[in-house]
């Protein structure tokens, strides 16, 4: 007797009745936690972070989606019209947020996460995936280094005056010409390096994913451009905001961009700054993926540009 073939569940329409009984496990909670940390993340990254059988994890992701714990943003649908095997992208759904709030006391707002995810566009999704791809590689790299500890933003001391704010790492900088500019990094994290003598050195990192949608420079810095962003971080360093407001003794700015030429153009803009040129590390998406270890690429033992690709 041959086994009855399983019915293939729809990719973008939930069908919990076809999946049978379902109970959330500790591994499911770990999956939800990773998805929550990155907002949107590819299934292949989840599998690498959680570890274990790929087949079993794909099955759990499928169940978590169909039972309303995870979401699959609909704007990725056009990936499947391009041919080839594509990795599904997951976001947190309302039931998943509620479970993390209950089990891990994570401070999620009570909102309709699924509706929120439906409003996400393709450009925003690709921008977020640039960040989650990079952070996945960095976290996996840190796991191989017992002397390095990765801390996400919620594990860091919260900036003064911004407690319980949805974006605690948001600040303003006054640029020349009485221009006040807001700064909101795409990702905030820190690396702690344990030295042989027992000293712990912590460096904050502000990650910026540059999709190439804004010009490198404008004559009027009241308009968005890469140079304004660079000067904002330069001003943060020059005025000591990182120490007085953000609780960061030292920091670096990582800029990831898809094109090698674009990365070089940004490096040239960095070279033209008056102060803080060593704060920046700029590299292309292909550059960091081709290197032996992301951790060696971003650690502050060398000036910006030397280890950049």
N, C-alpha and C positions, 0 to 999 in steps of 0.2 A: 504494500500500500504506500502510495506516495503522499508526502505532506501537502496539505492545501496551501497554495501560495498566499502570502500575506497581501492584503490590499494596500496599495501605496497611498499614504495619507497626503492630502493637499499641502503644498508648501506654505501658502499664504492665506489659508482659511482654517480656523480651528475646528477640530472634530473630536472633542474629548470622549464622546460615546463609543468611538471605534478603538480606543486605546485600552479599555479595560480598567481594572482597579489601579489606583496610583497613590503612593505614599512618599512624601518627601524624605530623602535621606540626608545624612551629614555631607555626603559628596555633592548632593544637589545644592545644599546651602553654600558650599564652597564655590560651585559654579555661579550661583546668583551673586555672591560677593564679588567675584572677578568682573562679572558683567556690570555690576553697579559702579565699580571703581572706574571703568573705562567708558561708560555711557553707551557706546556701541563697539562691538568687538567681533572679529571673525571666529567662526567655529574652530578653525585650525589653531588659532591662538589659545582658545579656551582649552582645547585638548592638550596642548603643550604645557600650559600652566597647571592643569589639574593632574595630568599624568594618568597612566593606566591604559586599558584597552580602548583603542580608538572606536571600535564598533560599539562597545557598551556606552561610551560617552556620547556618541552620535545619537544613540537610542534615547539616552536620558535627556539630551537637548530637545529632541523631538517631543518627548512626553512633557517636559517643562513648558514648551511652547503651546501644545494643544490643551494643557490644563491651565493656561493663563498666567504662568509664572514668568515666562519670557515672551518677548515680542520679536517679530521679524519685520523691520520697517519696509513698507511697501515700495519705497523708492528704489530698492535694490532689484526689483522685478525685472528691469530691462537687462540686467546682467545675464539672465538666462536666455535671452534672445540672441546673444552674441556667440553662442556655441561653447563647447568645452565644459569641463567640470569646474563649477564655481563653489567657493566656500560661502555658506550662508552667514549672514550678519545678524547678530542678536542684540537686543536691548532689553532693559528691565521692564516688565509689565506690572500692572497694579498689584496683582496677588503676590508677585515676587518681592516688591517693595514692602508690602505689609508683613511678609514672612521674615525679611531681614530686620525690619523694625522690631518685630516681636522677639526673634531669636538672638539677634546680635545687638539690639538696642541702637541700630543705626538711625540717625535723625532725619528720616525721609519725611517730606511733607505729604499730607493726605491729599492726593490728587489722582486724576485719571491718567495714569502713565501711558496707557495704550492710546488714548486720544492724542496725548502729547506727541507720541512717536509717529502717529499718522501725519503730523504736520511737518515732519522732517523732509527736506529736499535732498536731492542727489549730491549737490556741492557740499552741503553741511556734513552729510554722511561720509563722503570721501575725506574731508578735512579731519573728522573725528577718527577715522580709520588710520590716517597717517600717524596720529598720536598713539593710538592703541597698539598698532603694529610695532612702533618704536619702543614703547614702554614694555611690551611683552618680551621683546628681545633683551632689553636691559634687565628686567626682573629675572629672566632665565640665566643671564650672565652673572648676576649677583649671587645667585644660588650656588654657583661654582666657586665663589670666593668667600671663605669663612671670615676674612678680615674686613668684609664690606657688608654694610646693612642698608637696604633700601627702605626709606620712609615716605609714605604718601602724605598728601597735604593734611588729611584728617588726623595723622599721627604726629604732626608738628605743633608747637605752641602757636596758638591763633594770634594774628596781628592785634596790636593794641587798639581798642575802640571798635573792633569788628567782630566781637563774639556773637555766635549764633546767627551770623549773616550768611545768606546763600552763597555769596562770593567773598569770603574773608580776605583772600589775597587779591584785592582790588585796591589800588591806590592812585593818587594823582601827583603829578610832577609839574613844576613851573618851568617852562622853557624860555629862552631869551625872547624878548618882545612881548612879555606878559601873556604868554599862551599857556593855559593850564590843560594838561593832557592826562587822560585816564589810562591806566595800565592794568590789563587783565591777561595774565599768561594763559596759554592754552592748557598747560599742565604745570603743577607745582609739585616738586618732590625734593628729597634730600638724600645724600649719600653720607654715611658715617664710615670713616676709615679708622680701623684699630691699628695703632702703631705697636711695634714690638715692645716698647717700654711701658705700654698700657694706656697711653694717651689716645683719646678719641677725638678725631677731627671731623666736624660736620660742615658740609657745603650744601647750600640751597641751590636748586636748579629751577630755572624758568624756561619751559619749553615752548617754542613758537613753531607752528606748522604753517609754512608759507606756500600757498597754492599758486602763487604767481599772478594773482588777480589785481594787485595794486602796483603802481609804478615804484621804482627804487627811490626816486627823489622828485620833489616838487619845489618850486620857488617859494611857495607859501606853505609853511608847515602847519597851518590850520587845516589843511587837507590831508587825508590819509595817504601815507606812503611809508616805505620801509625805513627811510632815513628818520622820519619822525619817531618811529618805534625804537630805533637804535638810540636816538637822543634821549628818549624817555628813560631807558635803562641807564644810559650814561648819567643823566640827571639824578636818578635814584642812587647811584653810586657816589656821585660828587657831593650830594647833600646828606648822605648817611641815612637815608630813609630805610634802607635795608636793616640797619641796626636799631634805629629808634622806633620804627613802626612794625617791621616785619619779623623781628627777632632773629635775623640772619647775620651771623658774624661775617660770612663771606658768601658770595653767590656767583653763579655763571648763567649765561643765557645761551641756550641751544636753539639753533634755527635749522629746521629741516625743510628742504624744498625739492620738488620733483626733478628739476633739470640741473645738470652739472654747470651749464653756462650761467644760469640764474644764481646758483650758489657762489660762483666766482664773482659775479657782479655785486652781490651782497657783501662779500669779503672786501671788495674794493671800497665800498661805502663805509665798512667798519674801519678800514685803514685810514680814512679821512677824518675820523673822530679826534677830538682834542684830548679826551681822557677816556680811560676805561676800555681801550681796545682789546686788552687781554681778557675781558669779561666774556667775549663772544666766541662761540664755536659754531661754524657754519658748515653744513655738509648736505650733499644731495641724498635723495632716497636710495638711489643705486649705490652710493658711496658707503653708507652705513651698513647696507645689506651685504656688501661684498667684503667688509672688513672681518678680521678674525674674531674680534670681540668689541661689542659696543661700549663696554665699560672702559676699555683702554682709550677709546675715542673721546670720551667726555670727561675723564678725570682731569683735575686742574694742575697736572704736573708740567703742562706745556702751554705756550701762548696760543691764542686763537689763530686758526689757520694752519698751524704746523701739522696737527693731526686731523685736519679736515679734508674732505674729498668732495 
